[in-house]
Amino acid sequence: MQFPKGFQAAAIAAGIKPSGKTDLSCVVSDSDCAWAFAGTRSTTAAACVTRNREVYASGGPVRALVVNAGNANAATGKRGASDNADIADALGSVLNVDQDAILTASTGIIGHLLPMDRVLSGVEHLPEDLSPEADPFAAAIMTTDLVPKTASVTLSTGARIVGTAKGSGMIHPDMATMFAFAFTDAQVDQAALRAAFGAIVNRTFNAVTVDGDTSTNDMALVLANGQAGAVDSAEFLAALEGVMRDLARQIAADGEGATKLLTVRVSGAATEAEALAAARTCCVSPLLKSALHGNDPNWGRVIMAVGRSGAGVNIEKMTVSVQGTPVFAGRPLPYDAATVSASMKAEEVVFEVNLGVGSAVGEAWGCDLSAEYVSINAEYTT
């Protein structure tokens, strides 16, 4: 997959990951970009999130994003903040742009200082390998992911949006999740983009969960360099949301230890926020995730999760279905448990819930909970 017009990327193995895999990458635009950003609301946010938020507040354009994997540079104090700024300054010097036009992102183990000699040497050489190919960048930002994640769409004008993301564990966002980066050559108004971005993030990346843990480094952003010309705003925002929704589903499907994707669709809610809360609470429930892994149509766990989500419910009008089979409608319904269980042996399992109190809808995505998840995280640093 290639990036939109005017964007190029590079990825190298700088020696941050012990595996020797690519771990330092960048995406560069040859012209200024309008942009929107969302960063974790964690009170222990990493240096990259803190700095990007400060750059965002300045309102200026950006030209590039530099990402390291294998080290989160979180809980590293003033030294970590200084190292993060030095990375931006180094790439800015090579590209001959101000460091405030460079965004940074780090992912990996928390509490370790970056090997700055290797990082800065790598940054110096990154622009030598720039190309329009997106796949090497998508692979270089991975940590425990099993597969790279990309999505794209072409608008009616020919403008394109290409998205990349990483994330497999520590996924339960409080604004965005993991890393999610979108790049477009559409010409869009920055103020309008920023005004819409929060709601798009809320319906996509804030609606995905793997394990209930919110990262110190979560961020989502979109860069628009305008080189393909003006586009219809409504079409563009719908397309951007589609790309982000696609990436969010890919993250859930690639959750650590996951064997299947969980989709929960909620309707009949009083508000969209309550619909999303009910759906996401279902997706993060260890009990429901375990039942999913065992192909057990235990719909009582859906009732339980919805009940603790804070969403308003009229249980006499509430309905639940599993893989299209109604199992509850104000009361338990007769169904063939063996047949429904067999239908759950699929790559995606869908629960549909109507709360019976309104007309708002929401959807969230998660995955099953397997013994492999415990194994991966029991041995993560050792």
C-alpha positions as CSV (number, residue, x, y, z in Angstrom):
1,M,0.0,0.0,0.0
2,Q,1.3,3.5,-0.8
3,F,0.8,6.7,1.2
4,P,-1.2,9.5,-0.3
5,K,0.4,12.1,-2.5
6,G,3.3,14.0,-0.9
7,F,3.9,11.5,2.0
8,Q,6.9,9.2,2.3
9,A,8.1,6.9,5.0
10,A,11.2,5.1,6.2
11,A,11.8,2.3,8.7
12,I,15.1,0.9,10.0
13,A,16.4,-1.3,12.8
14,A,18.1,1.1,15.1
15,G,18.8,-1.5,17.8
16,I,16.1,-0.5,20.3
17,K,14.4,-3.9,20.1
18,P,16.5,-6.8,21.2
19,S,15.0,-8.9,18.4
20,G,16.8,-6.8,15.8
21,K,13.5,-6.0,14.0
22,T,12.8,-2.6,12.5
23,D,12.0,-0.2,15.4
24,L,12.6,3.4,14.3
25,S,10.4,5.0,11.5
26,C,9.1,8.2,10.2
27,V,6.4,9.6,7.9
28,V,7.3,12.9,6.2
29,S,5.2,15.3,4.1
30,D,6.9,17.5,1.6
31,S,4.5,20.3,2.5
32,D,2.8,21.6,5.7
33,C,-0.1,19.6,7.1
34,A,-3.2,20.5,8.9
35,W,-3.7,18.0,11.7
36,A,-5.8,16.8,14.6
37,F,-4.7,14.8,17.7
38,A,-6.0,12.9,20.6
39,G,-3.8,11.7,23.5
40,T,-4.3,9.5,26.5
41,R,-5.8,11.2,29.6
42,S,-3.7,8.9,31.7
43,T,-2.1,10.9,34.6
44,T,1.2,9.0,33.9
45,A,1.3,10.0,30.2
46,A,4.5,9.4,28.3
47,A,6.8,12.2,27.1
48,C,5.7,11.9,23.5
49,V,2.0,12.5,24.5
50,T,2.8,15.4,26.7
51,R,5.0,17.1,24.0
52,N,2.5,16.4,21.2
53,R,-0.2,18.0,23.2
54,E,1.8,21.1,23.7
55,V,2.6,21.3,20.0
56,Y,-1.1,20.8,19.2
57,A,-2.1,23.7,21.4
58,S,0.2,26.0,19.5
59,G,-2.0,25.5,16.4
60,G,0.9,25.4,13.9
61,P,1.3,23.0,11.0
62,V,3.4,19.9,11.1
63,R,5.6,18.1,8.6
64,A,6.6,14.8,10.0
65,L,6.1,12.0,12.6
66,V,8.9,9.9,14.1
67,V,8.1,6.7,15.9
68,N,10.2,4.4,18.0
69,A,9.1,0.9,19.1
70,G,10.5,-1.3,21.9
71,N,10.7,1.5,24.5
72,A,7.8,3.6,25.7
73,N,10.0,6.4,27.2
74,A,7.3,6.7,30.0
75,A,8.0,7.2,33.7
76,T,11.5,8.4,32.7
77,G,11.2,11.9,34.2
78,K,13.0,15.0,32.9
79,R,15.6,13.0,31.1
80,G,12.9,11.2,29.1
81,A,11.2,14.5,28.2
82,S,14.6,15.9,27.1
83,D,15.4,12.8,25.0
84,N,12.0,13.0,23.3
85,A,12.6,16.6,22.4
86,D,16.0,15.8,21.1
87,I,14.5,13.2,18.7
88,A,12.2,15.8,17.3
89,D,15.0,18.3,17.0
90,A,17.3,15.8,15.3
91,L,14.7,14.9,12.6
92,G,13.9,18.6,12.2
93,S,17.5,19.4,11.6
94,V,17.8,16.6,8.9
95,L,14.6,17.8,7.2
96,N,15.5,21.5,7.7
97,V,12.2,22.2,9.5
98,D,11.5,23.5,13.0
99,Q,11.3,20.9,15.7
100,D,7.8,22.0,16.5
101,A,6.8,20.7,13.0
102,I,7.9,17.2,14.1
103,L,5.6,14.9,16.2
104,T,7.0,12.0,18.2
105,A,5.6,8.7,19.3
106,S,7.2,5.9,21.5
107,T,5.9,2.5,22.4
108,G,7.2,-0.5,24.3
109,I,8.4,-1.2,27.8
110,I,7.7,1.5,30.5
111,G,10.4,2.9,32.8
112,H,13.5,2.5,30.6
113,L,15.6,5.3,29.2
114,L,16.0,5.3,25.4
115,P,19.4,4.3,24.0
116,M,19.8,7.7,22.6
117,D,23.1,7.1,20.8
118,R,21.4,4.5,18.6
119,V,18.2,6.5,18.3
120,L,19.8,9.7,17.2
121,S,22.1,7.9,14.8
122,G,19.1,6.2,13.3
123,V,17.1,9.4,13.0
124,E,20.0,10.9,11.1
125,H,19.9,8.2,8.5
126,L,16.1,7.7,8.3
127,P,15.5,10.2,5.4
128,E,17.9,8.3,3.2
129,D,15.4,5.5,2.9
130,L,12.2,7.5,2.3
131,S,9.7,5.9,-0.1
132,P,5.9,6.1,-0.6
133,E,5.4,2.5,0.7
134,A,3.3,2.3,3.9
135,D,3.8,-1.3,4.8
136,P,7.3,-1.0,6.2
137,F,6.2,1.8,8.5
138,A,3.2,-0.2,9.7
139,A,5.5,-3.1,10.6
140,A,8.1,-1.0,12.3
141,I,5.6,0.5,14.9
142,M,4.5,-3.0,16.1
143,T,5.2,-4.3,19.6
144,T,3.3,-7.5,20.5
145,D,1.1,-7.2,17.4
146,L,1.1,-10.3,15.3
147,V,0.2,-8.5,12.1
148,P,0.6,-4.9,10.8
149,K,-2.6,-2.9,10.5
150,T,-3.4,-0.6,7.5
151,A,-6.6,0.7,5.9
152,S,-7.3,3.1,3.0
153,V,-10.1,4.8,1.1
154,T,-10.3,6.9,-2.0
155,L,-12.7,9.8,-2.1
156,S,-14.8,10.8,-5.2
157,T,-12.2,13.6,-6.0
158,G,-9.4,11.1,-6.0
159,A,-8.0,12.2,-2.7
160,R,-6.9,9.3,-0.5
161,I,-6.8,8.5,3.3
162,V,-4.3,5.9,4.5
163,G,-4.3,4.7,8.1
164,T,-1.9,2.7,10.1
165,A,-2.2,1.5,13.7
166,K,-0.5,-0.7,16.3
167,G,-1.9,-2.3,19.4
168,S,-2.5,-5.7,20.8
169,G,-2.4,-5.4,24.6
170,M,-2.9,-2.7,27.2
171,I,-5.9,-1.7,25.1
172,H,-8.8,0.1,26.7
173,P,-8.5,3.7,25.5
174,D,-9.5,6.8,27.3
175,M,-9.4,9.0,24.1
176,A,-7.7,6.9,21.5
177,T,-5.7,3.8,21.9
178,M,-2.3,2.4,21.1
179,F,-1.1,4.3,18.0
180,A,-3.5,5.2,15.2
181,F,-2.1,7.4,12.4
182,A,-4.1,8.6,9.4
183,F,-2.5,10.5,6.4
184,T,-4.4,12.2,3.6
185,D,-3.7,14.4,0.6
186,A,-7.2,16.0,0.9
187,Q,-7.3,19.7,1.6
188,V,-9.3,20.2,4.8
189,D,-9.8,23.1,7.2
190,Q,-7.8,22.4,10.4
191,A,-10.4,24.0,12.7
192,A,-13.2,21.8,11.2
193,L,-11.0,18.7,11.4
194,R,-10.2,19.3,15.0
195,A,-13.8,20.0,15.9
196,A,-14.9,16.6,14.4
197,F,-12.0,14.5,15.4
198,G,-12.9,13.9,19.0
199,A,-16.3,12.4,18.2
200,I,-14.8,10.2,15.5
201,V,-12.2,8.9,17.9
202,N,-14.9,8.2,20.5
203,R,-16.9,6.1,18.1
204,T,-13.9,4.1,16.8
205,F,-10.8,3.9,19.0
206,N,-12.6,4.6,22.2
207,A,-14.9,1.7,21.3
208,V,-12.2,-1.0,21.2
209,T,-10.9,-2.9,24.2
210,V,-8.7,-5.9,24.7
211,D,-7.9,-6.1,28.4
212,G,-9.2,-3.1,30.3
213,D,-5.8,-1.4,30.6
214,T,-5.2,2.1,29.2
215,S,-1.7,2.8,28.0
216,T,0.6,5.7,29.0
217,N,1.4,6.3,25.3
218,D,-2.0,6.1,23.5
219,M,-2.5,8.6,20.7
220,A,-4.4,9.1,17.5
221,L,-3.8,11.7,14.9
222,V,-4.5,12.7,11.3
223,L,-2.3,14.7,9.0
224,A,-3.6,16.4,5.9
225,N,-1.2,18.0,3.4
226,G,-3.9,19.2,0.9
227,Q,-2.0,18.2,-2.2
228,A,-5.0,16.5,-3.9
229,G,-7.2,19.6,-3.5
230,A,-10.4,20.4,-1.8
231,V,-13.0,17.7,-0.9
232,D,-16.5,17.6,0.4
233,S,-16.3,17.9,4.2
234,A,-19.0,15.4,4.9
235,E,-17.6,12.8,2.6
236,F,-14.1,13.3,4.0
237,L,-15.2,12.9,7.6
238,A,-17.3,9.8,6.9
239,A,-14.3,8.3,5.0
240,L,-11.9,9.1,7.8
241,E,-14.2,7.5,10.4
242,G,-14.5,4.4,8.1
243,V,-10.7,4.1,8.0
244,M,-10.5,4.5,11.8
245,R,-13.3,2.0,12.4
246,D,-11.5,-0.5,10.2
247,L,-8.3,-0.1,12.2
248,A,-10.1,-0.4,15.5
249,R,-11.6,-3.7,14.5
250,Q,-8.2,-4.9,13.3
251,I,-6.7,-4.1,16.7
252,A,-9.4,-6.0,18.5
253,A,-9.0,-9.0,16.3
254,D,-5.2,-9.0,16.9
255,G,-5.6,-8.7,20.7
256,E,-3.0,-10.6,22.7
257,G,-3.9,-14.2,22.7
258,A,-7.1,-13.6,20.8
259,T,-8.7,-16.3,18.6
260,K,-11.8,-14.3,17.6
261,L,-13.2,-10.8,17.3
262,L,-16.1,-9.8,19.6
263,T,-18.6,-7.2,18.3
264,V,-21.3,-5.8,20.5
265,R,-24.0,-3.7,18.9
266,V,-26.3,-1.7,21.2
267,S,-29.5,0.0,20.1
268,G,-32.4,1.5,22.0
269,A,-30.2,3.5,24.3
270,A,-31.1,6.9,25.7
271,T,-27.8,8.5,24.3
272,E,-25.0,7.5,22.1
273,A,-22.6,7.8,25.1
274,E,-24.7,5.3,27.0
275,A,-24.9,2.9,24.0
276,L,-21.1,3.0,23.7
277,A,-20.6,2.5,27.4
278,A,-22.9,-0.5,27.4
279,A,-21.2,-2.0,24.3
280,R,-17.6,-1.4,25.6
281,T,-18.4,-2.8,29.1
282,C,-19.6,-6.0,27.4
283,C,-16.4,-6.2,25.4
284,V,-14.1,-5.8,28.4
285,S,-15.9,-8.2,30.7
286,P,-13.6,-11.1,31.6
287,L,-16.6,-13.3,32.1
288,L,-18.1,-12.6,28.7
289,K,-14.7,-12.8,27.0
290,S,-14.1,-16.2,28.7
291,A,-17.5,-17.4,27.6
292,L,-16.7,-16.3,24.1
293,H,-13.4,-18.3,24.1
294,G,-15.4,-21.4,25.1
295,N,-18.2,-20.8,22.6
296,D,-20.6,-20.6,25.5
297,P,-23.8,-18.5,24.7
298,N,-24.1,-17.4,28.3
299,W,-26.2,-14.3,27.7
300,G,-26.6,-13.6,31.4
301,R,-23.1,-12.2,31.2
302,V,-24.3,-9.6,28.7
303,I,-27.1,-8.6,31.1
304,M,-24.6,-8.3,33.9
305,A,-22.2,-6.2,31.9
306,V,-24.9,-3.8,30.6
307,G,-26.2,-3.5,34.1
308,R,-22.9,-2.2,35.5
309,S,-22.1,0.1,32.5
310,G,-24.2,2.9,33.8
311,A,-26.5,2.9,30.7
312,G,-30.2,3.2,31.3
313,V,-32.2,0.0,30.7
314,N,-35.8,-1.1,30.6
315,I,-35.3,-4.8,31.3
316,E,-38.9,-5.6,30.4
317,K,-38.2,-4.3,26.8
318,M,-34.6,-5.3,26.6
319,T,-33.5,-7.9,24.0
320,V,-30.4,-9.9,23.4
321,S,-29.3,-12.0,20.5
322,V,-26.2,-14.1,19.9
323,Q,-25.0,-14.6,16.3
324,G,-28.5,-13.6,15.1
325,T,-30.4,-16.0,17.5
326,P,-32.7,-14.2,20.0
327,V,-32.0,-15.4,23.5
328,F,-33.7,-12.8,25.7
329,A,-36.7,-10.5,25.2
330,G,-37.8,-9.2,28.6
331,R,-37.6,-12.8,29.6
332,P,-35.4,-15.9,28.7
333,L,-36.3,-17.3,25.3
334,P,-36.0,-20.9,24.3
335,Y,-33.1,-21.7,22.0
336,D,-30.9,-24.6,20.9
337,A,-27.7,-24.0,23.0
338,A,-25.7,-26.5,20.9
339,T,-26.6,-24.7,17.7
340,V,-25.8,-21.3,19.0
341,S,-22.5,-22.6,20.5
342,A,-21.6,-24.0,17.1
343,S,-22.3,-20.6,15.5
344,M,-19.8,-19.0,17.9
345,K,-17.0,-21.0,16.4
346,A,-16.3,-18.2,14.0
347,E,-13.7,-15.5,13.4
348,E,-16.3,-12.9,14.5
349,V,-19.0,-13.3,17.1
350,V,-21.8,-10.6,17.3
351,F,-24.0,-9.9,20.3
352,E,-26.9,-7.5,19.6
353,V,-28.5,-5.7,22.6
354,N,-31.5,-3.4,22.6
355,L,-31.8,-1.4,25.9
356,G,-35.5,-0.5,25.3
357,V,-35.3,3.1,26.4
358,G,-34.5,5.2,23.4
359,S,-33.2,5.3,19.8
360,A,-29.4,5.9,20.2
361,V,-27.0,3.2,18.9
362,G,-23.4,2.3,19.5
363,E,-20.9,-0.5,18.7
364,A,-17.7,-1.7,20.3
365,W,-15.1,-4.4,19.6
366,G,-13.1,-6.7,21.7
367,C,-11.8,-10.3,21.7
368,D,-11.9,-13.5,23.6
369,L,-9.7,-14.1,26.7
370,S,-7.4,-17.0,26.4
371,A,-4.6,-18.6,28.4
372,E,-2.2,-17.3,25.8
373,Y,-3.0,-13.7,27.0
374,V,-1.7,-14.6,30.4
375,S,1.3,-16.3,29.0
376,I,2.3,-13.3,26.8
377,N,2.0,-10.8,29.7
378,A,3.6,-13.1,32.4
379,E,6.7,-13.2,30.3
380,Y,6.7,-9.7,28.7
381,T,9.9,-8.4,30.2
382,T,11.7,-11.6,31.1
